[in-house]
């Protein structure tokens, strides 16, 4: 009997065989890749917007009519609200829904960028930049928390954090290059217009690729939010004036003192609040506390490196804005490659060796930059030192980010992400202010030299101070960092067995006192120590919070039985004869 093709059963695709494992994996991987692309794009856009405007400042000043002192607020207005609202942005995602806050902040960022590009007066442009900084703070903090909640702990999260962290260096360098291209080829307004389609596309695709974690039923700590935002904002404002007006100026020292007082009040309020904005247990863990301190130092080194090197290339070596931006391309590629490699090696090597080695290499690269002079060539004087510095920074980004967001439950991922990004931003503001002050002071002491020579002396002295700052991270890493991502949540099980001639052997888990098992009697070998049995690797966010006590498993321990000693032969754990 002949049959046609319609009578035969349909042949399953190759990937769908054996339960459709291949198809299922592919279907799960596609949204994960899409989510990573969207979140990394937002991180790139936010960081890029901090540097893309720097190249366009002279053109903006001439076109809009800014004064010599007012043009600085195009940069400071963005940095002020960005640094002040990072803590609130991270916590708001936990309370209101991370994906909802993420999409709303992107819509606000696109609208503020459109207004900035259409501005025709200084006041309107500064207001738009303030709105950009506020929305960028919420977008960046929730993006990192979505990385933690979307990708499971282990290799997937390590790779996602590696890509996300690599956008830090890429955005800073790409902003200088793209800003020079847009200003020379089109108009200064396009340094703002370029954000509009990017933010709109990401916001439109977010519901499709990014899952929506459940929100918490908590109320917002309004006093904590006000004092934290005011304190951080005042500190950023004071630091932004330190380079041009000195540390003793009333508008520098006054905001710094007021910001410190506001942060002290914030700590007192958080200690007494039933539902604090930032619980103080976040800083109690030695790994997270050490990671936040090192992130502040690394942020100072990164922002200071881009700030000083850009000025040196343009004011001393005479590079154009476009050429100065292109000079950072090799270093950026090296930084991204190092960060990608660390996402694969951090589980094997551990956090402490990577961070200690990376910060030491970065300090050496910064010290090498301090040997720049008036006639330095690009290859040996600029590119190679920048590549060494970028390798060191690339080694630290992934392990530091993983340490800063590890060891907490998923509902607190926005909280620790906000603290992490705040540490980088505040560290960067402090680093730029300190290094710019050192450069300006040293240049004034060399007033008798030529203009370019005095500037070169100031910048090189600032590079030396920057090398000392980043070198301080080495002992911090050796003392505080102990985390190994992906390590088992409990020690390996060790079973001590003893042969019993009656019927059974009683064993006790050494890592869980009181939990015993009855095994069949072995036919030989009266006493033996069983080989370790690997425990199931637990997710970092499933571990016990810092300071909590793990309750022992229920069970009876007979009188006189020491820990790790098997029960007498012929007796079960309950004490009855078998």
Secondary structure, 3 states (H helix, E strand, C coil): CCCCHHHCCCCCCHHHHHHHHHHHHHHHHHHHHHHHHHHHHHHHHHHHHHHHHHHHHHHHHHHHHCCCCHHHHHHHHHHHHHHHCHHHHHHHHHHHCHHHHHHHHHHHHHHHHHHHHHCCCHHHHHHHHHHHHHHHHHHHHHHHHHHHHHCCCCHHHHHHHHHHHHHHHHHHHHHHHHHHHHHHHCCCCHHHHHHHHHHHHHHHHHHHHCCCCCCCCCCCCHHHHHHHHHHHHHHHHHHHHHHHHCCCCHHHHHHHHHHHHHHHHHHHHHHHCCCCCCCHHHCCCHHHHHHHHHHHHHHHHHHHHHHHHHHHHHHHCCCCHHHHHHCCHHHHHHHHHHHHHHHHHHHHHCHHHHHHHHHHHHHHHHHHHCCCCCCCCHHHHHHHHHHHHHHHHHHHHHHHHHHHHCCCCHHHHHHHHHHHHHHHHHHHHHHHHHHHHHHHHHHHHCCCCCHHHHHHHHHHHHHHHHHHHHHHHHHHHHHHCCCCCCCCCCCCECEEEECCCCCEEEEEECCCCCCEEEEECCCCCCEEECCCECCCCCCHHHCCCCCCCCCCCCCCCCCCCCCCCCCCCCECCCCCEC
